[in-house]
Amino acid sequence: MTERNAPNTQIQMTQIQDDKPMSGLLSQAPQRAILVGVEMPENEWPVQESMDELEQLASTAGVTCADRIVQKMEHPHPATLLGTGKVKEVAELVEFHDCDAAIFDLELKPVQHRNLERELGVPVLDRTALILIIFGQRARTREGRLQVELAQIEYDLPRLARQWSHLSRQRGSTQQRGEGEKQIEVDRRMLRRQKDQLEEEIEQVRAQRQLHRDRRKYTGAPVVALVGYTNAGKSTLLNRLAGTQSLAEDKLFATLDPMTRRVRLPGGQEILLTDTVGFVQRLPTTLVAAFRATLEEASEADLLLHVVDASHPHVLRQIEVVEQVLEETGAGGLPVVIALNKIDQMPADMQLHLEGLAAKMPSVRVSAIDGTGIDALLRCISDALIRQFVELDVLIPYERGDLVALFHRFGTIDSEEYEENGTHLHGHIPANHSGPFTAFQHRLAAVKRA
């Protein structure tokens, strides 16, 4: 391999100004890269399937994948992940294809990262760094940017040593540390201060979201959270159900920031439908922790709408990943309706047999693109919510027409009759809206007893 310049890693410190360091993740991804995977006995996913997803992630980040290579081994090499011969083979492929990066499917330790960049002569990214780049490119709201930046800092902190290795070559006496080491400590302290500040701001966002959720809980419509594997079609389905035109692309993590839209069910009941960030296998723990404020939208919902790409060859494995992440975020015990999406891409006679927890949940075959099954899905959502509602049979005085309107807006009406003393309603309504109606029932019961 010809001698190359010292690698300028994609995850690196940016210019520090006004004593305020920026996080290390750049929104600009490499142009061409070699994809590298490792097949080991403990791998939960087949290596080729995982590599296919890695290529999709790279494409989403704007990276052209020139080639891919996989090594089968019992245990990862502690210094370079790969064996010595395979590292040389990757270096030759990088030079042959004129690539400006190598992307590894596993999360690399800092020492492996440093050694691989030295051996390959180009920046090295792992799966975590690639996902962080995508999130950095696609975060639009203040909340999303805060969460991405916190995850970036968590990723960067243990890697500062290799980022400033060119300074550590400067000499120092036994009484005074070298300039490089001093610079590393300065940058580490500044990043930690920035991390503390970001955590405070995100905690404020979390508190504000909790206030909004509490307000919705006691005065608003039921909340249905869209969850699912990335690129399952959540945003497209949200657009179809709500009649909106929000961003929806055939890419992984096409939308990052949560969106909430009002949707009216067949019985006239109004719900709030919230889109959340898509899940992916081996979702970095730093992202799960950083996006706690966003993921809590799912854990606090009244119902989860699990959107599944029914046409995907590994759909059952994707369902399992989503269930695992929901369990980790505290949403594992919530009621679920499964939307088997993209049936327009499946053969008409193909049947999908769900397994495990998913087999026990109500499911509907839909196509968010052409609208197939949408009415059936709305009815299924309505039925699932009704099972959590309070059944009421109440007589509302005519002067309280506001309560009749409230019942129509948030509840489902089984019967409505106009009697001498008021409107007689029988139906179901969320427990948080049942208070005024229950009070009228008690009042009427007291009058009858008198």
N, C-alpha and C positions, 0 to 999 in steps of 0.2 A: 504494500500500500504506500502511495506517495505521502510525503509529509504534508500535513494540513496545519492551518493556523489553530491556535488554542480554541477549543469549543466555546461558543457563546451560548450557554444553555437557554432554552426557552423559558424556563422558570428561573428568574433572576431578579436581583434588586434593580429598581429603576433609580433615576437621579433623585437624590435627596435634596429637598429644598425647604428652607425655613424650619429646619430641625424636625420635619415631619416625614418619616419614611413612607413610601408607598409599598403596597403589597407586591410580591414578586411575580404574579401571573400576568403575562401579556395577553391581550386579546388577539394578537396576530399569531396564527399557527404557522408551522413550517410548510413549505410548498410540496416537497416530495419526501417520502419516508419509506423505510423498510419496516414491516410488521414482524415482530418476534414473539413466539409463544413457547411455552414449556408444557409438555405432557407428563404429568406425574400421577401416581396411583391415588393421591388424595384429592385430585381435581373433582369437583362436584359436577361440572359441566364438561361434555366432550370438547376436546381442544379445538377441533375445526369449527364447531358451533360458536365457541367463544371467540375465535379469530374472525369469524364472519361478522360478529357484532362489533369487534374492535375496528374492523374496516368500515362499518357503518358509522361508528363514532368519529373516526378520522375524516370520513367524507363530510360529516356534519360540520366538523371544524374547518373544512376547506382544504384538507390535506389530500394530495394524490398518492395513492399507495402503489409504489413501483414494484414491490415484490413482498412475499411473506415466507417465513421460515420457522420451522418448529423443531425443537429437540426433545426427544423422549428420554427421561432420566428418572431415577428413583428419588433423588433429593436435590434441591437447588444448591448450586455452588455458593458457599458463603460470601465469596469475594466478587463474583461476576454473574451470579445466577446460572449462566451457561458454562459448559466446559470450555477449556482453552481452545480446542480446535474449532468449536462452533462460533466462538467469539471472532476468530480470524475469518471464518466463512462469512459472518455477518459484515465484517469490515470490508471484505472484498466485494460483497453485493452493494454496500453503500457507495463504494468508489465506482463500481461498474455502472450503476444506475444514476450516478451523480446526485445522490440524495443529500438533503441538508438536515436529516434527523433519523433516528431509529426509535420506534414506538414499541414498548414491551407490554404484553397483555397482563402481566402481574404487577403488583405494587412493589417497587424496588426499595431496598434499604438505602440510606444515604451513602454508605461505603460502596455498595454495588453500583449506585448511580455514578459516583466519582470514578470508580475503576473502569466502568464501561465507556464513559465519555473519553477517558484517556486512551483506551484501546481503540475505540472506533473513530475518534477524531471529529465527531459531530455531536450536537446536542442529543440527549437521550430523554425521552418521556416515558412514563409508565401510564397505566390505565387511569389512575387517579389524576395525574397531571392533565391528561387529555380531557377528562370530564370537566375538570376545573376550567380549562381553556374554553370549552363550549359554554359553560355556565357564565363565564366572564364575558363572552361575546353576546349572550342573549338576555342577561339581566337588564331590565328596563326601569323598574321602579326603585325608589330609594331603599325599600326594604330588601329587595332582591340583591341590590348591589352591596348592601351591608353584609348580608349573609354570605355572598360569594367572597367578599374580601376577607371575612373572618376565616373561611375555609382555606383561602390562599395562604394566609399568615400561618395557620396551623401546619400547612404543608411545608412552608418555606423555612420555618425556624430551625429544624434539625439539619437543614441543607446549607446553612450560611457558610459553613467552613469551606465547602468546595467552591462556593460562589466567589469568595474572596481569597482563594488560594494563591493568586498571583501576588497579593500583598504580604502573605506570610513568609515569602522568601527573603524579605528584608531583614537585615541583621539587627540583633538586640543584645545587650549585655546580660550577664547573669542577674543583675539587679533590675533591669528594665526589659519588659517584653517587647518583642518586635512590633513594628507598626501594623503588620497584618493582623496579629492577634488582638491588638488594641482596637482596630477597626471592626473586627468581628464582634467584640464585646459591645462596642458602641451601637452597632446596628441591631444586635440582639436585644439590647435594652430598649431601643426605640420601637422595634417591632412589638415587644411585649407591652409597652405603653399603649401602642396603637391597638393591640389586641384587647386590652382592658377597656379602652374607650369604645371599641366596636361592640363588645359584650354588653356594656352599659346601654348603648343606643338600641341594640337588638332587644334587650330586656324591656326597654320602654315601648318598643314596637309590640312586643309580646303582650305587655300589659294593656296597650290600646286595643289590640285584637281581642283580648279577653273581655274588655268592656263592651266591644261591639257584639261579641258572641252572647254575652249576658243580656244585652238589650234585645237581641233577636230572640233569645230564648223566652223572654217574658212578654215581649210585645210583637214579635215578628213572625214570619212564616217558618215552617219547618225547613231545615237545611239538609240538602242531599249533596254529598261530596263525590265528585268523579275521581276515581282512583284507577290505576292500572299500569301496566308495563309501558315504557316509553314507546311512542309511535303506534299505540293500539287504536288511536283515533278518538281520544277524549275530546280534544278541541273541536274536531269536526262534528262529533255528536252533540256537544254543547251548542254549537251554531245551529244544528238541525232542530234541537228541542226548543231553543230560545228564539229562533228566527233572527239570529245575529250574524255578523260577518267578521268575527275575530280571527286573528292569525291562525292558520292551520296548514302545516306543510307535511310532506311525506319524508320527515327527517326525525332522528332521535332528538329529544329535548327541544322540539320546535317552539314550544312555549314554556317559559320558566316561572313567570310570576302568576299567582293565582288570580282567577277572574270569577266574579259572581254575577249571575243573571237571573231574572225572574222568569218562572215558567208556570203556566196554568195547566192543571191536570184535567182530564175529561169531565170530572164532576164539578169543575169550577174552582177547586181548591188551588191556592197559590203556594208555590214553594220557591226557595232560593237554591239554585244549582251552582255549585262551586267547583271549578276546575283546579286541580292541584298538579304539582310537578310529577312527571312520570318516574317510575322506578326502573332500575336496571340491575342485573346481577352484579354482585360485589360492589354495591353502592358504597363509596368511601365513607368510613365512619365519621370523618371530619365534616362531610356534607350532611349526613343524617343529624349530627349534633348542631351544625350551624343553621340548618333549615327547620329547627324545632318549631319556631314560631309559625312557619307556613304549614308544616305537617300537622300541627295541632288543629288546623281547620278540618282535617279528616277525623281526628280523634274526638272532636266535639260535635260532629254532625249527628243528625237524627237517623240518617240512613246512608250507607255507602253504595254507590253505583259502580261496580267493578267492570270496567270496559276491557274486553278481551279481544285480541286479534285472532279470531277463530280460524283464519286462513294460514296462520303461521305454522311452519312445520314442527315447532317446539312449543306449542301453545300451553301444554300442561306444565312444562317446566317454568314458563313465564308466570303462570297463575301461582305456582308455588313460591316464586320469588316475591310476588306482591303480597301474598299472605304472610310471609316471613317479615317483611318490612312493616306491614300494618301491626303485627304483633309487637315489634320493637318500639313502635311509636305510640302504643297504648290504644290502638283502634281495633285490636283483634276480636273483641267481643261484640262489636256492633252488628246490627242486622244488615244484610247484604242482598242486593239484587245484581245478577250478572247479566251484562249485555254482551252477547256473542256477536261482535261486530265484524264487518267486512265479509258477510256471507255472499255478497255479489262477486267475490273473488274465489268462491268455493264451488266445486261441482254440485249440481242440484241433488244428487243422490248421496252425497257425503254426509255422514253423521259424526258428531263430536260427542264423545262420552267423557264427561267430567269425572274427576276422581277426588277422593279425600273430602275436605270441607266444602269445596265448590259443588260437589254432587248433591249436597243437602240444601243448597240455596236455590231460590227461584231464578230461572234463567229465561231469556228471550233472545231469539235470533233476529238480528237487525242489520241494516246497512245504513250507516250515517250518510253515505254518498247519495243513494237514490231514495231513501226514506222508507225502505221496506221494514216492517215490524215496529215502526215508531209508535203507532197508536197502541199496540199491544204492550210495549215497554212502559208507556205512560200509565196504562191501567195496572200493570204489575207494580210500579212505584206507588201508585195510589193505594193498592191493596196492602202493600207492605207497611205503609205509613198508618193506615187505618188500624192495623193490628196493635199499634202503639197508642192510638187515640183513646179518648174517653167517650163512651157512648152516652148520649144525652137525649132525653125526651122532655122538652121544656116549653112552657107557654110564656111568650114574651109580650108585655103590654105594647100597644101600638105606639105609645109615646117614646118607646125605646127602639126606634127603627135602626139606630146605630148598632145595636147588638145583633139584629137580624143581618145587617150588612157584614158584621164581623164574622158571623157564622158562615155566611156564603163565601167570604173571602178565604178563610183559613180552614174551614171544615168541609165535610161532605154531607149533603142533604139526602136522606132517604125519603122523607115525606115532609110536606109543608102545607098546612091548612090554616085558613083564616076563620077564627072563631069570634064570638061576641066580645071576649075580653082581651084578645090579642092574637098573635101569630103562633100557632102550634108547630114546633119544629122537632123532628126526630132525625138524628144522624150522629156523626162522630166529629170530634174536634180535638186538637192538641191539648194536652193537659195544662199547658201554660196559659191557654185561653179559656179554660173551663170555669174559672172562678166566678165571674159575673153571672153565668148561667146557673151554676150551682146555688148561688145566693138566691136567685129568683125561685128555684125549686124549693129551697128551704122556706122561703117566705110564703109561697103558695101552700105548702104543707101546713105551716103554722096557722094560716087563715082558715084552711079547711077544718083543722082541729078545733079552732075557736067556734 
